[in-house]
Amino acid sequence: MRPEYDFSKAKPNPYTRGLKRQITIRIDEDTVAYFKALSSEVGMPYQSLINLYLRDCAKSRRKPRLNWSA
């Protein structure tokens, strides 16, 4: 490695806008198992499937049906 690097002519990465944000979320075991099984069927990581599903819900403005019992 060099002792110093010159970044004076560096340009911002144009692809950073499309990057994903890492978060921590608690998901039930049966839900994770469902997406893991589905991921093996379609051949993609289960995290990507969850992201695709959530993106589809957000795009179509789908809201969950909540039935709270007293």
mmCIF file of the N, C-alpha and C atoms, coordinates in Angstrom:
data_MODEL
# 
_entry.id   MODEL 
# 
loop_
_atom_site.group_PDB 
_atom_site.id 
_atom_site.type_symbol 
_atom_site.label_atom_id 
_atom_site.label_alt_id 
_atom_site.label_comp_id 
_atom_site.label_asym_id 
_atom_site.label_entity_id 
_atom_site.label_seq_id 
_atom_site.pdbx_PDB_ins_code 
_atom_site.Cartn_x 
_atom_site.Cartn_y 
_atom_site.Cartn_z 
_atom_site.occupancy 
_atom_site.B_iso_or_equiv 
_atom_site.pdbx_formal_charge 
_atom_site.auth_seq_id 
_atom_site.auth_comp_id 
_atom_site.auth_asym_id 
_atom_site.auth_atom_id 
_atom_site.pdbx_PDB_model_num 
ATOM 1   N N  . MET A 1 1  ? 0.832   -1.191  0.000  1.00 0.00 ? 1  MET A N  1 
ATOM 2   C CA . MET A 1 1  ? 0.000   0.000   0.000  1.00 0.00 ? 1  MET A CA 1 
ATOM 3   C C  . MET A 1 1  ? 0.869   1.244   0.000  1.00 0.00 ? 1  MET A C  1 
ATOM 4   N N  . ARG A 1 2  ? 0.362   2.251   -0.611 1.00 0.00 ? 2  ARG A N  1 
ATOM 5   C CA . ARG A 1 2  ? 1.066   3.518   -0.615 1.00 0.00 ? 2  ARG A CA 1 
ATOM 6   C C  . ARG A 1 2  ? 0.889   4.210   0.743  1.00 0.00 ? 2  ARG A C  1 
ATOM 7   N N  . PRO A 1 3  ? 1.842   5.005   1.109  1.00 0.00 ? 3  PRO A N  1 
ATOM 8   C CA . PRO A 1 3  ? 1.670   5.737   2.370  1.00 0.00 ? 3  PRO A CA 1 
ATOM 9   C C  . PRO A 1 3  ? 0.575   6.804   2.274  1.00 0.00 ? 3  PRO A C  1 
ATOM 10  N N  . GLU A 1 4  ? 0.339   7.340   1.051  1.00 0.00 ? 4  GLU A N  1 
ATOM 11  C CA . GLU A 1 4  ? -0.704  8.342   0.846  1.00 0.00 ? 4  GLU A CA 1 
ATOM 12  C C  . GLU A 1 4  ? -1.365  8.114   -0.506 1.00 0.00 ? 4  GLU A C  1 
ATOM 13  N N  . TYR A 1 5  ? -2.624  8.476   -0.596 1.00 0.00 ? 5  TYR A N  1 
ATOM 14  C CA . TYR A 1 5  ? -3.367  8.383   -1.851 1.00 0.00 ? 5  TYR A CA 1 
ATOM 15  C C  . TYR A 1 5  ? -3.916  9.761   -2.187 1.00 0.00 ? 5  TYR A C  1 
ATOM 16  N N  . ASP A 1 6  ? -3.974  10.066  -3.477 1.00 0.00 ? 6  ASP A N  1 
ATOM 17  C CA . ASP A 1 6  ? -4.478  11.357  -3.930 1.00 0.00 ? 6  ASP A CA 1 
ATOM 18  C C  . ASP A 1 6  ? -5.909  11.173  -4.447 1.00 0.00 ? 6  ASP A C  1 
ATOM 19  N N  . PHE A 1 7  ? -6.881  11.692  -3.697 1.00 0.00 ? 7  PHE A N  1 
ATOM 20  C CA . PHE A 1 7  ? -8.283  11.605  -4.080 1.00 0.00 ? 7  PHE A CA 1 
ATOM 21  C C  . PHE A 1 7  ? -8.811  12.938  -4.612 1.00 0.00 ? 7  PHE A C  1 
ATOM 22  N N  . SER A 1 8  ? -7.929  13.844  -4.985 1.00 0.00 ? 8  SER A N  1 
ATOM 23  C CA . SER A 1 8  ? -8.360  15.165  -5.435 1.00 0.00 ? 8  SER A CA 1 
ATOM 24  C C  . SER A 1 8  ? -9.142  15.103  -6.746 1.00 0.00 ? 8  SER A C  1 
ATOM 25  N N  . LYS A 1 9  ? -8.920  14.090  -7.568 1.00 0.00 ? 9  LYS A N  1 
ATOM 26  C CA . LYS A 1 9  ? -9.630  13.963  -8.843 1.00 0.00 ? 9  LYS A CA 1 
ATOM 27  C C  . LYS A 1 9  ? -10.704 12.875  -8.794 1.00 0.00 ? 9  LYS A C  1 
ATOM 28  N N  . ALA A 1 10 ? -11.043 12.420  -7.594 1.00 0.00 ? 10 ALA A N  1 
ATOM 29  C CA . ALA A 1 10 ? -12.037 11.351  -7.444 1.00 0.00 ? 10 ALA A CA 1 
ATOM 30  C C  . ALA A 1 10 ? -13.434 11.869  -7.749 1.00 0.00 ? 10 ALA A C  1 
ATOM 31  N N  . LYS A 1 11 ? -14.259 10.988  -8.291 1.00 0.00 ? 11 LYS A N  1 
ATOM 32  C CA . LYS A 1 11 ? -15.649 11.313  -8.602 1.00 0.00 ? 11 LYS A CA 1 
ATOM 33  C C  . LYS A 1 11 ? -16.553 10.474  -7.701 1.00 0.00 ? 11 LYS A C  1 
ATOM 34  N N  . PRO A 1 12 ? -17.731 10.979  -7.334 1.00 0.00 ? 12 PRO A N  1 
ATOM 35  C CA . PRO A 1 12 ? -18.663 10.178  -6.537 1.00 0.00 ? 12 PRO A CA 1 
ATOM 36  C C  . PRO A 1 12 ? -19.142 8.955   -7.320 1.00 0.00 ? 12 PRO A C  1 
ATOM 37  N N  . ASN A 1 13 ? -19.393 7.884   -6.624 1.00 0.00 ? 13 ASN A N  1 
ATOM 38  C CA . ASN A 1 13 ? -19.882 6.658   -7.245 1.00 0.00 ? 13 ASN A CA 1 
ATOM 39  C C  . ASN A 1 13 ? -21.330 6.869   -7.689 1.00 0.00 ? 13 ASN A C  1 
ATOM 40  N N  . PRO A 1 14 ? -21.627 6.721   -8.986 1.00 0.00 ? 14 PRO A N  1 
ATOM 41  C CA . PRO A 1 14 ? -23.002 6.957   -9.457 1.00 0.00 ? 14 PRO A CA 1 
ATOM 42  C C  . PRO A 1 14 ? -23.969 5.844   -9.050 1.00 0.00 ? 14 PRO A C  1 
ATOM 43  N N  . TYR A 1 15 ? -23.474 4.729   -8.570 1.00 0.00 ? 15 TYR A N  1 
ATOM 44  C CA . TYR A 1 15 ? -24.327 3.594   -8.233 1.00 0.00 ? 15 TYR A CA 1 
ATOM 45  C C  . TYR A 1 15 ? -24.729 3.550   -6.765 1.00 0.00 ? 15 TYR A C  1 
ATOM 46  N N  . THR A 1 16 ? -24.207 4.433   -5.947 1.00 0.00 ? 16 THR A N  1 
ATOM 47  C CA . THR A 1 16 ? -24.516 4.373   -4.518 1.00 0.00 ? 16 THR A CA 1 
ATOM 48  C C  . THR A 1 16 ? -25.963 4.727   -4.221 1.00 0.00 ? 16 THR A C  1 
ATOM 49  N N  . ARG A 1 17 ? -26.624 5.458   -5.111 1.00 0.00 ? 17 ARG A N  1 
ATOM 50  C CA . ARG A 1 17 ? -28.020 5.817   -4.876 1.00 0.00 ? 17 ARG A CA 1 
ATOM 51  C C  . ARG A 1 17 ? -28.911 4.576   -4.872 1.00 0.00 ? 17 ARG A C  1 
ATOM 52  N N  . GLY A 1 18 ? -28.571 3.561   -5.624 1.00 0.00 ? 18 GLY A N  1 
ATOM 53  C CA . GLY A 1 18 ? -29.383 2.359   -5.714 1.00 0.00 ? 18 GLY A CA 1 
ATOM 54  C C  . GLY A 1 18 ? -29.049 1.296   -4.697 1.00 0.00 ? 18 GLY A C  1 
ATOM 55  N N  . LEU A 1 19 ? -28.153 1.583   -3.783 1.00 0.00 ? 19 LEU A N  1 
ATOM 56  C CA . LEU A 1 19 ? -27.764 0.583   -2.797 1.00 0.00 ? 19 LEU A CA 1 
ATOM 57  C C  . LEU A 1 19 ? -28.862 0.354   -1.779 1.00 0.00 ? 19 LEU A C  1 
ATOM 58  N N  . LYS A 1 20 ? -28.819 -0.806  -1.185 1.00 0.00 ? 20 LYS A N  1 
ATOM 59  C CA . LYS A 1 20 ? -29.801 -1.157  -0.167 1.00 0.00 ? 20 LYS A CA 1 
ATOM 60  C C  . LYS A 1 20 ? -29.299 -0.734  1.203  1.00 0.00 ? 20 LYS A C  1 
ATOM 61  N N  . ARG A 1 21 ? -30.225 -0.535  2.097  1.00 0.00 ? 21 ARG A N  1 
ATOM 62  C CA . ARG A 1 21 ? -29.896 -0.146  3.466  1.00 0.00 ? 21 ARG A CA 1 
ATOM 63  C C  . ARG A 1 21 ? -30.074 -1.357  4.370  1.00 0.00 ? 21 ARG A C  1 
ATOM 64  N N  . GLN A 1 22 ? -29.073 -1.636  5.180  1.00 0.00 ? 22 GLN A N  1 
ATOM 65  C CA . GLN A 1 22 ? -29.147 -2.772  6.093  1.00 0.00 ? 22 GLN A CA 1 
ATOM 66  C C  . GLN A 1 22 ? -29.876 -2.348  7.351  1.00 0.00 ? 22 GLN A C  1 
ATOM 67  N N  . ILE A 1 23 ? -30.873 -3.163  7.749  1.00 0.00 ? 23 ILE A N  1 
ATOM 68  C CA . ILE A 1 23 ? -31.631 -2.902  8.968  1.00 0.00 ? 23 ILE A CA 1 
ATOM 69  C C  . ILE A 1 23 ? -31.749 -4.194  9.763  1.00 0.00 ? 23 ILE A C  1 
ATOM 70  N N  . THR A 1 24 ? -32.206 -4.067  10.980 1.00 0.00 ? 24 THR A N  1 
ATOM 71  C CA . THR A 1 24 ? -32.507 -5.239  11.799 1.00 0.00 ? 24 THR A CA 1 
ATOM 72  C C  . THR A 1 24 ? -34.020 -5.316  11.937 1.00 0.00 ? 24 THR A C  1 
ATOM 73  N N  . ILE A 1 25 ? -34.575 -6.485  11.663 1.00 0.00 ? 25 ILE A N  1 
ATOM 74  C CA . ILE A 1 25 ? -36.026 -6.669  11.739 1.00 0.00 ? 25 ILE A CA 1 
ATOM 75  C C  . ILE A 1 25 ? -36.297 -8.038  12.340 1.00 0.00 ? 25 ILE A C  1 
ATOM 76  N N  . ARG A 1 26 ? -37.318 -8.113  13.142 1.00 0.00 ? 26 ARG A N  1 
ATOM 77  C CA . ARG A 1 26 ? -37.690 -9.390  13.769 1.00 0.00 ? 26 ARG A CA 1 
ATOM 78  C C  . ARG A 1 26 ? -38.835 -10.005 12.970 1.00 0.00 ? 26 ARG A C  1 
ATOM 79  N N  . ILE A 1 27 ? -38.596 -11.216 12.475 1.00 0.00 ? 27 ILE A N  1 
ATOM 80  C CA . ILE A 1 27 ? -39.581 -11.923 11.654 1.00 0.00 ? 27 ILE A CA 1 
ATOM 81  C C  . ILE A 1 27 ? -39.806 -13.303 12.274 1.00 0.00 ? 27 ILE A C  1 
ATOM 82  N N  . ASP A 1 28 ? -41.069 -13.726 12.301 1.00 0.00 ? 28 ASP A N  1 
ATOM 83  C CA . ASP A 1 28 ? -41.403 -15.039 12.863 1.00 0.00 ? 28 ASP A CA 1 
ATOM 84  C C  . ASP A 1 28 ? -40.660 -16.150 12.129 1.00 0.00 ? 28 ASP A C  1 
ATOM 85  N N  . GLU A 1 29 ? -40.352 -17.217 12.863 1.00 0.00 ? 29 GLU A N  1 
ATOM 86  C CA . GLU A 1 29 ? -39.623 -18.355 12.293 1.00 0.00 ? 29 GLU A CA 1 
ATOM 87  C C  . GLU A 1 29 ? -40.364 -18.983 11.117 1.00 0.00 ? 29 GLU A C  1 
ATOM 88  N N  . ASP A 1 30 ? -41.690 -19.106 11.232 1.00 0.00 ? 30 ASP A N  1 
ATOM 89  C CA . ASP A 1 30 ? -42.435 -19.733 10.134 1.00 0.00 ? 30 ASP A CA 1 
ATOM 90  C C  . ASP A 1 30 ? -42.414 -18.873 8.871  1.00 0.00 ? 30 ASP A C  1 
ATOM 91  N N  . THR A 1 31 ? -42.369 -17.562 9.035  1.00 0.00 ? 31 THR A N  1 
ATOM 92  C CA . THR A 1 31 ? -42.276 -16.665 7.885  1.00 0.00 ? 31 THR A CA 1 
ATOM 93  C C  . THR A 1 31 ? -40.917 -16.801 7.204  1.00 0.00 ? 31 THR A C  1 
ATOM 94  N N  . VAL A 1 32 ? -39.862 -16.855 8.000  1.00 0.00 ? 32 VAL A N  1 
ATOM 95  C CA . VAL A 1 32 ? -38.513 -17.030 7.456  1.00 0.00 ? 32 VAL A CA 1 
ATOM 96  C C  . VAL A 1 32 ? -38.414 -18.384 6.756  1.00 0.00 ? 32 VAL A C  1 
ATOM 97  N N  . ALA A 1 33 ? -38.986 -19.418 7.379  1.00 0.00 ? 33 ALA A N  1 
ATOM 98  C CA . ALA A 1 33 ? -38.954 -20.755 6.776  1.00 0.00 ? 33 ALA A CA 1 
ATOM 99  C C  . ALA A 1 33 ? -39.686 -20.767 5.435  1.00 0.00 ? 33 ALA A C  1 
ATOM 100 N N  . TYR A 1 34 ? -40.801 -20.051 5.353  1.00 0.00 ? 34 TYR A N  1 
ATOM 101 C CA . TYR A 1 34 ? -41.548 -19.965 4.096  1.00 0.00 ? 34 TYR A CA 1 
ATOM 102 C C  . TYR A 1 34 ? -40.694 -19.346 3.000  1.00 0.00 ? 34 TYR A C  1 
ATOM 103 N N  . PHE A 1 35 ? -40.062 -18.207 3.290  1.00 0.00 ? 35 PHE A N  1 
ATOM 104 C CA . PHE A 1 35 ? -39.261 -17.534 2.274  1.00 0.00 ? 35 PHE A CA 1 
ATOM 105 C C  . PHE A 1 35 ? -37.989 -18.325 1.947  1.00 0.00 ? 35 PHE A C  1 
ATOM 106 N N  . LYS A 1 36 ? -37.432 -19.047 2.908  1.00 0.00 ? 36 LYS A N  1 
ATOM 107 C CA . LYS A 1 36 ? -36.256 -19.881 2.618  1.00 0.00 ? 36 LYS A CA 1 
ATOM 108 C C  . LYS A 1 36 ? -36.640 -21.038 1.698  1.00 0.00 ? 36 LYS A C  1 
ATOM 109 N N  . ALA A 1 37 ? -37.799 -21.643 1.942  1.00 0.00 ? 37 ALA A N  1 
ATOM 110 C CA . ALA A 1 37 ? -38.253 -22.737 1.074  1.00 0.00 ? 37 ALA A CA 1 
ATOM 111 C C  . ALA A 1 37 ? -38.546 -22.207 -0.322 1.00 0.00 ? 37 ALA A C  1 
ATOM 112 N N  . LEU A 1 38 ? -39.177 -21.054 -0.394 1.00 0.00 ? 38 LEU A N  1 
ATOM 113 C CA . LEU A 1 38 ? -39.478 -20.451 -1.693 1.00 0.00 ? 38 LEU A CA 1 
ATOM 114 C C  . LEU A 1 38 ? -38.199 -20.065 -2.427 1.00 0.00 ? 38 LEU A C  1 
ATOM 115 N N  . SER A 1 39 ? -37.198 -19.620 -1.675 1.00 0.00 ? 39 SER A N  1 
ATOM 116 C CA . SER A 1 39 ? -35.936 -19.221 -2.304 1.00 0.00 ? 39 SER A CA 1 
ATOM 117 C C  . SER A 1 39 ? -35.234 -20.404 -2.957 1.00 0.00 ? 39 SER A C  1 
ATOM 118 N N  . SER A 1 40 ? -35.333 -21.579 -2.341 1.00 0.00 ? 40 SER A N  1 
ATOM 119 C CA . SER A 1 40 ? -34.705 -22.744 -2.954 1.00 0.00 ? 40 SER A CA 1 
ATOM 120 C C  . SER A 1 40 ? -35.447 -23.167 -4.225 1.00 0.00 ? 40 SER A C  1 
ATOM 121 N N  . GLU A 1 41 ? -36.747 -22.907 -4.275 1.00 0.00 ? 41 GLU A N  1 
ATOM 122 C CA . GLU A 1 41 ? -37.528 -23.230 -5.479 1.00 0.00 ? 41 GLU A CA 1 
ATOM 123 C C  . GLU A 1 41 ? -37.173 -22.314 -6.650 1.00 0.00 ? 41 GLU A C  1 
ATOM 124 N N  . VAL A 1 42 ? -37.035 -21.021 -6.369 1.00 0.00 ? 42 VAL A N  1 
ATOM 125 C CA . VAL A 1 42 ? -36.807 -20.063 -7.458 1.00 0.00 ? 42 VAL A CA 1 
ATOM 126 C C  . VAL A 1 42 ? -35.329 -19.754 -7.674 1.00 0.00 ? 42 VAL A C  1 
ATOM 127 N N  . GLY A 1 43 ? -34.473 -20.174 -6.747 1.00 0.00 ? 43 GLY A N  1 
ATOM 128 C CA . GLY A 1 43 ? -33.032 -20.006 -6.936 1.00 0.00 ? 43 GLY A CA 1 
ATOM 129 C C  . GLY A 1 43 ? -32.499 -18.614 -6.674 1.00 0.00 ? 43 GLY A C  1 
ATOM 130 N N  . MET A 1 44 ? -33.026 -17.957 -5.654 1.00 0.00 ? 44 MET A N  1 
ATOM 131 C CA . MET A 1 44 ? -32.497 -16.651 -5.265 1.00 0.00 ? 44 MET A CA 1 
ATOM 132 C C  . MET A 1 44 ? -32.505 -16.543 -3.743 1.00 0.00 ? 44 MET A C  1 
ATOM 133 N N  . PRO A 1 45 ? -31.673 -15.689 -3.169 1.00 0.00 ? 45 PRO A N  1 
ATOM 134 C CA . PRO A 1 45 ? -31.600 -15.584 -1.709 1.00 0.00 ? 45 PRO A CA 1 
ATOM 135 C C  . PRO A 1 45 ? -32.940 -15.160 -1.090 1.00 0.00 ? 45 PRO A C  1 
ATOM 136 N N  . TYR A 1 46 ? -33.231 -15.703 0.084  1.00 0.00 ? 46 TYR A N  1 
ATOM 137 C CA . TYR A 1 46 ? -34.512 -15.416 0.717  1.00 0.00 ? 46 TYR A CA 1 
ATOM 138 C C  . TYR A 1 46 ? -34.642 -13.948 1.106  1.00 0.00 ? 46 TYR A C  1 
ATOM 139 N N  . GLN A 1 47 ? -33.514 -13.286 1.421  1.00 0.00 ? 47 GLN A N  1 
ATOM 140 C CA . GLN A 1 47 ? -33.583 -11.857 1.739  1.00 0.00 ? 47 GLN A CA 1 
ATOM 141 C C  . GLN A 1 47 ? -34.057 -11.062 0.519  1.00 0.00 ? 47 GLN A C  1 
ATOM 142 N N  . SER A 1 48 ? -33.613 -11.463 -0.660 1.00 0.00 ? 48 SER A N  1 
ATOM 143 C CA . SER A 1 48 ? -34.039 -10.789 -1.886 1.00 0.00 ? 48 SER A CA 1 
ATOM 144 C C  . SER A 1 48 ? -35.524 -11.006 -2.135 1.00 0.00 ? 48 SER A C  1 
ATOM 145 N N  . LEU A 1 49 ? -36.027 -12.205 -1.840 1.00 0.00 ? 49 LEU A N  1 
ATOM 146 C CA . LEU A 1 49 ? -37.455 -12.465 -2.007 1.00 0.00 ? 49 LEU A CA 1 
ATOM 147 C C  . LEU A 1 49 ? -38.284 -11.617 -1.058 1.00 0.00 ? 49 LEU A C  1 
ATOM 148 N N  . ILE A 1 50 ? -37.845 -11.514 0.185  1.00 0.00 ? 50 ILE A N  1 
ATOM 149 C CA . ILE A 1 50 ? -38.562 -10.678 1.153  1.00 0.00 ? 50 ILE A CA 1 
ATOM 150 C C  . ILE A 1 50 ? -38.555 -9.231  0.675  1.00 0.00 ? 50 ILE A C  1 
ATOM 151 N N  . ASN A 1 51 ? -37.412 -8.763  0.183  1.00 0.00 ? 51 ASN A N  1 
ATOM 152 C CA . ASN A 1 51 ? -37.321 -7.392  -0.319 1.00 0.00 ? 51 ASN A CA 1 
ATOM 153 C C  . ASN A 1 51 ? -38.255 -7.182  -1.512 1.00 0.00 ? 51 ASN A C  1 
ATOM 154 N N  . LEU A 1 52 ? -38.290 -8.132  -2.444 1.00 0.00 ? 52 LEU A N  1 
ATOM 155 C CA . LEU A 1 52 ? -39.179 -8.020  -3.598 1.00 0.00 ? 52 LEU A CA 1 
ATOM 156 C C  . LEU A 1 52 ? -40.647 -7.973  -3.173 1.00 0.00 ? 52 LEU A C  1 
ATOM 157 N N  . TYR A 1 53 ? -40.998 -8.804  -2.209 1.00 0.00 ? 53 TYR A N  1 
ATOM 158 C CA . TYR A 1 53 ? -42.380 -8.822  -1.731 1.00 0.00 ? 53 TYR A CA 1 
ATOM 159 C C  . TYR A 1 53 ? -42.740 -7.503  -1.057 1.00 0.00 ? 53 TYR A C  1 
ATOM 160 N N  . LEU A 1 54 ? -41.875 -7.006  -0.198 1.00 0.00 ? 54 LEU A N  1 
ATOM 161 C CA . LEU A 1 54 ? -42.145 -5.738  0.473  1.00 0.00 ? 54 LEU A CA 1 
ATOM 162 C C  . LEU A 1 54 ? -42.186 -4.580  -0.518 1.00 0.00 ? 54 LEU A C  1 
ATOM 163 N N  . ARG A 1 55 ? -41.312 -4.610  -1.519 1.00 0.00 ? 55 ARG A N  1 
ATOM 164 C CA . ARG A 1 55 ? -41.322 -3.571  -2.544 1.00 0.00 ? 55 ARG A CA 1 
ATOM 165 C C  . ARG A 1 55 ? -42.634 -3.595  -3.318 1.00 0.00 ? 55 ARG A C  1 
ATOM 166 N N  . ASP A 1 56 ? -43.122 -4.801  -3.645 1.00 0.00 ? 56 ASP A N  1 
ATOM 167 C CA . ASP A 1 56 ? -44.393 -4.927  -4.350 1.00 0.00 ? 56 ASP A CA 1 
ATOM 168 C C  . ASP A 1 56 ? -45.542 -4.393  -3.492 1.00 0.00 ? 56 ASP A C  1 
ATOM 169 N N  . CYS A 1 57 ? -45.525 -4.698  -2.204 1.00 0.00 ? 57 CYS A N  1 
ATOM 170 C CA . CYS A 1 57 ? -46.562 -4.183  -1.297 1.00 0.00 ? 57 CYS A CA 1 
ATOM 171 C C  . CYS A 1 57 ? -46.527 -2.658  -1.251 1.00 0.00 ? 57 CYS A C  1 
ATOM 172 N N  . ALA A 1 58 ? -45.337 -2.084  -1.165 1.00 0.00 ? 58 ALA A N  1 
ATOM 173 C CA . ALA A 1 58 ? -45.205 -0.628  -1.101 1.00 0.00 ? 58 ALA A CA 1 
ATOM 174 C C  . ALA A 1 58 ? -45.635 0.020   -2.409 1.00 0.00 ? 58 ALA A C  1 
ATOM 175 N N  . LYS A 1 59 ? -45.262 -0.600  -3.520 1.00 0.00 ? 59 LYS A N  1 
ATOM 176 C CA . LYS A 1 59 ? -45.603 -0.036  -4.834 1.00 0.00 ? 59 LYS A CA 1 
ATOM 177 C C  . LYS A 1 59 ? -47.109 -0.021  -5.058 1.00 0.00 ? 59 LYS A C  1 
ATOM 178 N N  . SER A 1 60 ? -47.785 -1.081  -4.651 1.00 0.00 ? 60 SER A N  1 
ATOM 179 C CA . SER A 1 60 ? -49.234 -1.167  -4.850 1.00 0.00 ? 60 SER A CA 1 
ATOM 180 C C  . SER A 1 60 ? -50.005 -0.600  -3.658 1.00 0.00 ? 60 SER A C  1 
ATOM 181 N N  . ARG A 1 61 ? -49.301 -0.011  -2.709 1.00 0.00 ? 61 ARG A N  1 
ATOM 182 C CA . ARG A 1 61 ? -49.926 0.604   -1.523 1.00 0.00 ? 61 ARG A CA 1 
ATOM 183 C C  . ARG A 1 61 ? -50.805 -0.385  -0.757 1.00 0.00 ? 61 ARG A C  1 
ATOM 184 N N  . ARG A 1 62 ? -50.381 -1.646  -0.756 1.00 0.00 ? 62 ARG A N  1 
ATOM 185 C CA . ARG A 1 62 ? -51.122 -2.691  -0.049 1.00 0.00 ? 62 ARG A CA 1 
ATOM 186 C C  . ARG A 1 62 ? -50.975 -2.478  1.456  1.00 0.00 ? 62 ARG A C  1 
ATOM 187 N N  . LYS A 1 63 ? -52.066 -2.613  2.160  1.00 0.00 ? 63 LYS A N  1 
ATOM 188 C CA . LYS A 1 63 ? -52.063 -2.458  3.620  1.00 0.00 ? 63 LYS A CA 1 
ATOM 189 C C  . LYS A 1 63 ? -52.465 -3.776  4.265  1.00 0.00 ? 63 LYS A C  1 
ATOM 190 N N  . PRO A 1 64 ? -51.871 -4.095  5.418  1.00 0.00 ? 64 PRO A N  1 
ATOM 191 C CA . PRO A 1 64 ? -52.245 -5.343  6.087  1.00 0.00 ? 64 PRO A CA 1 
ATOM 192 C C  . PRO A 1 64 ? -53.637 -5.236  6.700  1.00 0.00 ? 64 PRO A C  1 
ATOM 193 N N  . ARG A 1 65 ? -54.304 -6.370  6.769  1.00 0.00 ? 65 ARG A N  1 
ATOM 194 C CA . ARG A 1 65 ? -55.603 -6.431  7.454  1.00 0.00 ? 65 ARG A CA 1 
ATOM 195 C C  . ARG A 1 65 ? -55.336 -6.733  8.920  1.00 0.00 ? 65 ARG A C  1 
ATOM 196 N N  . LEU A 1 66 ? -55.663 -5.798  9.760  1.00 0.00 ? 66 LEU A N  1 
ATOM 197 C CA . LEU A 1 66 ? -55.415 -5.956  11.194 1.00 0.00 ? 66 LEU A CA 1 
ATOM 198 C C  . LEU A 1 66 ? -56.730 -6.140  11.932 1.00 0.00 ? 66 LEU A C  1 
ATOM 199 N N  . ASN A 1 67 ? -56.816 -7.202  12.677 1.00 0.00 ? 67 ASN A N  1 
ATOM 200 C CA . ASN A 1 67 ? -58.004 -7.465  13.497 1.00 0.00 ? 67 ASN A CA 1 
ATOM 201 C C  . ASN A 1 67 ? -57.540 -7.630  14.942 1.00 0.00 ? 67 ASN A C  1 
ATOM 202 N N  . TRP A 1 68 ? -57.630 -6.557  15.688 1.00 0.00 ? 68 TRP A N  1 
ATOM 203 C CA . TRP A 1 68 ? -57.223 -6.583  17.094 1.00 0.00 ? 68 TRP A CA 1 
ATOM 204 C C  . TRP A 1 68 ? -58.430 -6.962  17.948 1.00 0.00 ? 68 TRP A C  1 
ATOM 205 N N  . SER A 1 69 ? -58.265 -7.971  18.762 1.00 0.00 ? 69 SER A N  1 
ATOM 206 C CA . SER A 1 69 ? -59.361 -8.353  19.660 1.00 0.00 ? 69 SER A CA 1 
ATOM 207 C C  . SER A 1 69 ? -59.059 -7.849  21.062 1.00 0.00 ? 69 SER A C  1 
ATOM 208 N N  . ALA A 1 70 ? -60.076 -7.395  21.722 1.00 0.00 ? 70 ALA A N  1 
ATOM 209 C CA . ALA A 1 70 ? -59.913 -6.836  23.074 1.00 0.00 ? 70 ALA A CA 1 
ATOM 210 C C  . ALA A 1 70 ? -59.879 -7.906  24.123 1.00 0.00 ? 70 ALA A C  1 
# 
